[in-house]
């Protein structure tokens, strides 16, 4: 683990993104944007590392968000093999920098001091005063302008332990994204699953702004949990920061194999919940609908209302897997990940082409495609081209003759046929090629 730490607004997230070679952390020219740990695998000088971006450290914070950030950074310091201590060359050496340096010396870790924002000769000269912190390596850089980054990478690589050598295979670990509206309890759920205060939890919407990853073992299987920033309605994302958080959440969905959609049972399903669910399904991700705050639901009348609202708003999630939990008390949380993994395993379906075509014939016998004028769609044969999501390529005489409703019928038929609960099924249509004669077998 390589941790990037420092005061607020010294450019930690910009440096993190440069080292990662992608925009993974949010960058905003004001303090406090990164609150939680952001963890991502990176390649530095041919070595594989876990790169960690942290919230701005306030060494004297005793309460509130700033105290929580300090606790998070303290945990990272304990786990890190190398620490990149970022300071601001323009601002010069400040008392908080000295306090952070004292914390690092007590931790006895490999420390590289990076004097960021040294993008002109005067700032680079001022960077020299950071030698007073007492660390061996001091590198003036400008993360924004990509100056000095190569020196930082070399310095990190020189300090990595031997056991940090990279693996040769792509990580096959299942990735589960926790998604939902702001303030439905996503970070509380992640903390409950991990048994630690992994994310900062506060009773205010938008506390988690970045997407954060955590690894844990479920039974004998390792999984990666991705906690995402809450997705608000597009019209309310007036600040660039809010738009960035929504983008991070969408990227998290794309990086995940399955999405845990957290809903507030005490409020019931909302239109925004439906939008979030559609985002996941449109990207081919299976869903587990997680009704959080179930401890607040009492009596059959209240339960019936929640179930009606779920069906009304999220009825397009076919054969949904629904879990009822309380992230605060822990009720039902222990069953959540095992159920999600069983669902994920059940979707790794590969069906022989001959069997698929028998199923297609049955689907057409039960419900033939409607005619359009004097013409009717003829479905000749199909083959499976993907597992997650389950995707079939169906060859027809003319794709324009297959209505949207009939395509949905086929999706539903194959979903039930192969028990593809709570997951999208995709039907791709293609006009039959000329190389296949008119005597080719037809479905129905």
N, C-alpha and C positions, 0 to 999 in steps of 0.2 A: 504494500500500500504506500502510495506517495500522496501526502496531504498538502494542500495549498491553504495556508492560513495567513491571518494578518488583521489589521484594523479594518473597519468598514470603509468602503469606497477608495481602496488603494489600487484596485484593478485586478483582484484575485480571479474573478470570473472571466475577464478578458484573457488573462494568462492561461487559465484552465482551458478555455475554448481553443486557444492557439496550440497548446500542447496536444489537445485532442484532435485538432484539425477539423472541427465542426462546431456548430453553435449548439452546445448542450446545456450550458448555464445561461440564465437570463442576465443581460448586461444593461444597466441603467445608471445614469450619472447622478445617483443619489444613494446615500447609505441605506443599508438594511434590505436590499433587494433579495439577496440569497440568505435565507433563514435556516434551511435544513441542509443536511449533507447531500451532495450530488455525487454519485459514484458511477464511474464508467471505466471499462477496460480500454487501455491505450497502449500503443506501441511506441517505445522510446529507445532509439538506438538499437533496434532489433530485439528489445526486451519487452515482455508483457507485464504490465503493471495495472493495479487498480488505482486510478487517479481520483482524488476526492477534493471537491470544492466545498468550502465551509462558509458559514455565516460570519459576518464581521465580528471580531472578538472585542468585547469590552471587558478588560480584566477585572474591573472593580464592580461589575454588575452583580447585584444581590437579589433582584426580583424581576418578574415580568419576562418579556420576550428576550431581553438582552442576557438575563441570567440563564435562560434556557439555551441560548446560543453558546454561552461560555461552557455549559455542561456538555453540549454536543462536541465542541472543539476539544475539550479535555479527553473525551473518549477516543476521538480520532488520533490525538497525540499518543495515546497509549498503544494503539494498534499500528501506527505508521512505521515503516522502515526508514523513510526519508521524508523530511519536512521542508517544504519550500515556503520560507517566511517572506512575505511580500510587504514592502514598505514603499512610501511615496517619496520619490527623489525631489519632487517640486516642493512638498510641504516640509521636507527635512526631518530630522530626528525628533520625535515627540515623546512625552512621558509614557504614553500608552505603548509605544514601541519597546521601551525599556522594560515595562512590566511583562509584556509578552515574551521578550527575550529571557527574562528570569524564569518564567514558566517552562520554556523550552530547555533551558540549562538543567533544571531539576529533572526533566524527563529523560535526559541523557540520550538524545536521538541525533542522527545525522541531520544537520541543518544547513540549508543553502539560503543565504539572504539575497533576495532579488529586489534591487532598487528600481522600481517601475516608474514609468513616465519620464525616464531620462532620455528625452527625444531632442535635446539641444545641448550645446556644450556647457552652458551654465548649470543645467540640471545634472549633467553627468559629473561635473566637478563637485557639486553638492553631495552626490551619492557617497563620496569618500567619508563623510562624517559618520556613516553607519558602521564603519570599522569599530567604533566605540562600543558596539553591542557585544563584541568579543568572539564572533564566529569567524572561522577560517575563510570561508568562501563568500565573497560579495560580488554580485554581478549586476552592473547597470544595464537595464533593458528598457525597451518601449514595446509592451505587448500590443498596443493599438497599432503601431507602425511596423510590427514584426522585426524589431531591432534586438539583436542579442539572444534570440530564442534558441539558436543552435548551441550557444554556450550553456544555457540552462539545461538542455537535454543531455549534453555530454556530462555535466556535473551530476545530474540525477543518476545516469547510467553508471558512473564510476562508484557510486555509493550503494548500488543495489546489491543485496546478498545473492549468493550463487543460486539458492533455491528458487529465486524469482525467474528462472529461465522459462521461456514461453513454451506452451504446448503446441503441438502441431495440428490439432483438430479444432474445428469450430465448436464452440460450446453448445452441447445439445440440451442443456438444462431447460425445463419448461419455464416460460416466463408468463406470469399472471399480472395483469394490470388492474389496479383498484381505481375505478372511475366513478364519476358522479358529480352532482351539483356541489357548489361550495357549502361547507358547514354541515354535511350529512354524516360526518364521522370517519372519513377515510383514514386520516392519520391516527385516530384513536384505534381503529381496527388494526392498522399495521403494527402499532405499539403492542396491542393485545396479542397478536400473532407471534411477535418476536419476544415478548416478555421483557421488553425494555422500552425506555423513552427514546425510541429511534427517531421519531419525528416530533417536532414541536407542536403541542396541542394547545390551542387557545379557543375560547368561545367567541370567535369572530370569523366571519367568512374570509377566505383568501389567505389564511395563515401559510399554507403550503403553496408556494408560487412555482417552484421547479418540480420536475418529475424526479423522484428519488428511488434508487434500487436497493434491495436488501436480499441477502441469501439466507435460507434456513433449510433445515431437513425435516421432511414430513414422512414419518415411517422410516424407510430406508432410502428415500429419494430426496435429492436436493432440488429446490425450486428458487426462482428469482421472483420477488414481489416488487412491482413498480407502483409506487404511490404517486398519483398525478394531481396537478393543480385542478381545482374545480372549474367546470365548464359553465360559464354564464351565458345568457342569451346574447347573441351577437350585438344587438342594439345597445346593450349596457356596457360593452367593452370599449369605453371611450378612451381610456389611457392606453398608451403603447404597451405598458407593462401587462395590462389585462389581455391584450391581444396576443402578446408573447406567451402568457400562461396557457391560453387556449391552444396555441400552436404546439406547446410542449405536451399538452394532454393528448392531442391528436397523434403526435409522434410516438408517445408512449403506447397508444393503442396499436400503432403500426408495428412497434417492436415486440408486442406481446403475442402469445399463442392463444390466450383466453382472457376475457374481461370479466371482472367481478363488478357488476353495476350496483353500487350502494344506493339504497333508497331510504328515505326517512319515513318509517311506517306511521309515525305520529302525524305526519302531514299528508300521507298518501302519495301516489304517483302523480307527477305533474307533466305538463307539456315539455318542460325542459328535460325531464328524465327521458321522455320519449325521443327527444332530439339526440341525447347522448347515446341511447340504445341504438338508434339508427346509424350513428357514426360508426359504432363498433361493427354492426352487422354489414354495413356497406363495405367495410374493409375486410370482410370475411372472417371476423372473429366470433367464436361462440360466446354466449353470455350465461352467467349465473346471476339471477336476480336476488340480491341480498337485502332483505327487509331489516334494516337496522332500527334500534330503539324499540324493539318488540316488547320490552319490559314496560313500555308506556301504554300498551294496548290491553284493554280489559273488557271482558264481556263479549258475548257472541255478536251483538249488534255492531260493535266497533270492528270486530274481526271481519264481519261480512262487508262492511263499508270499505275496508282496505282492499279486500279481494275484488270487489266490484270495480273500484278505481284502478286496480292493477290490470284487470281485463279490459277496461275501457281505454286506458292510455297506452298499454303495452301489449295489446292483443296481437300485434303483428309479430311478436316473438313467439314462434310456434313451439308447442310442447315445452314450455319453459321449465327450467330447473330453478326452483324457488327455495331459498334458505331464510330462516327467521332467526335473528341473532340480537344480542345487545353487546356492542363494542365496549360499553362502559362496565358492565358486570361480567362479561365474558361468556354469558349464556349462549350456547350454540356455536361459538366460535371454533371450538375444537373439531367440529364436523365439517367445517367449510372447505378447507383445502383438500382433505381426502375426497370429498364429493367433486370438487372441481377437477382434480386429477383423474378421477374415474370417468368424468364426462370427456375430458381431453383424450384419454386413451380410447374411448368408445368411438371417437371420430376418425381414428386412423383406419379407415375402411378402404379396402381394395377389392373390387368386385370384378370377377372375370367378365369379359365382353359378352360371352354367350349368355350368361345369366342376366346381365343387364338388358340384353335385347329381348329375352323372354319377359322380363318385367315391363319393358316398354310396350310390348304387344298387349300385355294385360291391361296396362293403363289406357291404351287406345280402345280396347274392347269395352272397358267400363265407361269411357267418356271420349267419344270421337271428337276431333277438332271441328269447330263449327265452320260452315262454308262462308265464303265472302263472294257474293254474287253467284257466278257459275263455277267458281273455283274453290277447292278445299285443300288444306294443307295435307301432305302425305309425309309421314314420318318413316324413314327407311331403316335406319339403324343408329346406334349410339355407342360411345366408348367413354370411359372415365379418363379424365386428363389431370385431375388433382384430387387430393384427399382432404386438405384443410384450407379452404372450404371444399366440401364434396362438390365436384364440378363435372358435369357431363357435356360432351359435345354430341349434339343430335343432328344428323344429316336429314335434310328435308328437301322437297321440291322447290319451295320458295319461302325463305324466312319471313317475308312480309305477310304471309298468310297465317302465321301463328300469332294469335292475339296475346296481349299481356296477361289476360285472365287465364288463358289456356297454359301459358308458361308457368303461372303460379300453381295451377292445378298439378302440373308435372312435378314441380318442386315439392309440393306437399305429398304427392304420391311416393316419391323416392325417399323423402324424409321419414315417412312412416314405415316404408318397406325395410329400411336399413337402420331404424331406431336412431336417427340423427337429431336427438332432442336439443332444443335451445340453441340451434346452430343454423347458419345460412346454408342453403343448397342453391347452386347456380346451374342454370341450363344455358348453354351456348348453342346457337343455331348456325348451321352452315348449309348452303346450297350444295347438293350432291355434285361432285366433280364429273366431268364428261367421261373420265376414264372408266366409269362404272356403268354398265349397260342397264337398259330398261327392265331387264329381267332380274335385277337385284332384289333380294328379299325386302319386303315392306312389313312395318309393324301394323297388325290389324288387317 
